[in-house]
Amino acid sequence: MDRLYFGTGGVPHGSTDPSTLAGMEHLAKLKLGAMEIEFVQRVSMGEAAARVVADTAKRLDIKLSAHAPYYINLNSHEPEKVTASQGRLLQAAHIGWLCGAQTVVFHAGFYVGDSPQDTYAVIKKNLEAVVNQLRRKG
């Protein structure tokens, strides 16, 4: 049977501390079933911690998504910024996956003076490169 999950973006107010683990424990007490892990400025969680998050989420039946850092612009005119943006997205996807998240939320880019059609085409091309890397990694 399908189920609808409600939760918070980030650790909910009222949590005992600002950690992801404490946030999930508080969500369970509130009878909520989802949380977005917010990697706002950077992905600061390591692989070992992500595995603990996954175990806790499974135990508490909390569904997770991960929000990639805001410093992503797949339409930048500077190739090094595109490469860095792709790296941030890959890192958020990797750690999110280790946490058990099935969704990665992100803001793909900015117009930077380009038309909507041109922006879409560039972002699509640069995002396809990320998706291809994720598929290669399984």
N, C-alpha and C positions, 0 to 999 in steps of 0.2 A: 504494500500500500504506500502510495506517495505521501510525503509529509512536507509541510511548509515550515521552514526554520526562520526564526526571527533572532536578530542579535545586534551587536554594536560594531561600529567602526572604531577599532582600538579597544583598549582596556576600559571597561565601564567605570563611571564615577562611583565611588563607594567601595571600590576594591581596596583590599588591605595594603597593597603596594602596586606600583605601576608595571609589574612584570606581566608577560603574557600568561604565565602559569596562574598567577593570582587572579588575573582577569577571567580566565576560564572557570576557575573555582567559583568566583562571584557570579558569573553568568549562570552556572548550574543552580546556585541558590535562588536566583531570580527566575528560574525555569525558562531561560532563554537558550536557544540551541545553536547559535552561530556567532562568529566573531571574525572581523577583518584584522589581520595582523598588519600594522601600519609601519612600513619601512619608509618613512617620510623623507628623511635626508639621506639615508644610506641603509644598506642591509647589514645590520650590526649583530645579527645572530649567527652563531657558528653551527656546524653540522651536529655536534653532540647535543647542544641545547635544542636544536630543531627536532631531533629524535625524541627527546623528552617531551616536547610540546605535542608531537604526534601521539605518543602513548597516552598523555593526559587527555587530549581531545577525544581519542577513541574511548577511553574509560568513562568520560563524562558525556559522550555522545554529542560533542560540539563540532559543528561543521565549520571549517576554516577557509578563508580566502586570504590572499596576500596582496597588499597594495604596494606596488613598486615605488621607488623614490620619485619625487616630483622632478628631479633633474634629468628629464628625458626629453630629447627633441630629435625625433627621427627625420625631421625636415630641415635640420640645420644646414647652412651653407658651408660650414666648417667640418670637413671629414672627420677630424679627431673628436668632435662633439658627437657625431653620429656613432662612431665606434665606441665611445664612452657610454653613450645612451644604450646601445645594444648590450654592452657588458653589464650595465646596471639591471637591465631587464632580464638577462640570462641569470644573473645572481639571484634576483628576487624569485624567479621561477624555480631555480634549483633549491634554495632554502625553503621556499613555500612548499615545494613538492616533498621535501624531507619532513616538513611539519604536518603533512597530510592535506594541505590545501589543494583543492581541485581547480581553483580559479585564481588568476593573477589580474588585478585591476591596475590600469595605468593610463596616463595621459600621454598620447602618442607624439604630440608635437604642436608646433605653432605655425601660423601662416608665414611669418617673417616676410611679409610683402608679396608672397606668391598667391596665385589664384587658388580657389578651393580645388579645382581639378588637378592642377600641378602638385599641390600639397598632398592630395590623396595619392597620386601616382608615386611620389617619392617615398612617402611613409609606407605605402604598401610594399614597395620594393625592399626597403630597409627592414621592414617587419618580416617579410618572407625569409630574409637571411637569418633572423633570430629563430623563426619557427623551424627552419631547416636544421639549424644547430641543435635545437631541442629534440627534434625527431632522431637525429643521428645519435644523441645521447640516450635515447629511449625514454 
